[in-house]
Amino acid sequence: MVIGLYAVDYDDFLSRVALQNMDAIAKNEGYDGWIRASLCPFIDARKLNSNNPFYEYMVHYNSILISNLLEENNINIADVWLMWGDGVEDKNRLYLKKAIGYLYGNLLKYDLRYWCIWRTRLANPKDCSPESLNGIIPEVEAPNFIKFDFQHYVQYRNLALKLELSIK
């Protein structure tokens, strides 16, 4: 399973190239396919600069949907490739960083191995967009997976594992 930050816009050239990059990397690592899931359900999430609680609830809900996907009997997932880059560090979109804590909290009950291709300068798992990789993977040597210590990542950033709901 591949878990990214933003939903994929299939009409966008850069999104299609990112999908090609994912496919090339997965094949290079010996996988015959992948399932792409996104923490943020909004395609244009890069434009959402708000601390609106609605966004936090939506990304929390999406992390639960990802967890439910893992419970499907006919899907056998043991490896999870994480990729979200430094977009989660944006102070105007704190709900994205919180979503990573919620995701980890929802995935704790599964025996999963976490991977990334590289880490960003802020130690986030790098995504495979053409901007991040400086090209299209089939034309360059594909990066290798490296283990990603998801537990340490979440603890170091002191991220909450569950959403605290309050009704006012």
Summary of the structure (lengths in Angstrom):
residues: 168
radius of gyration: 15.5
end to end distance: 37.4
largest distance: 54.1
contacts: 471
relative contact order: 0.19
helix: 42%
strand: 13%
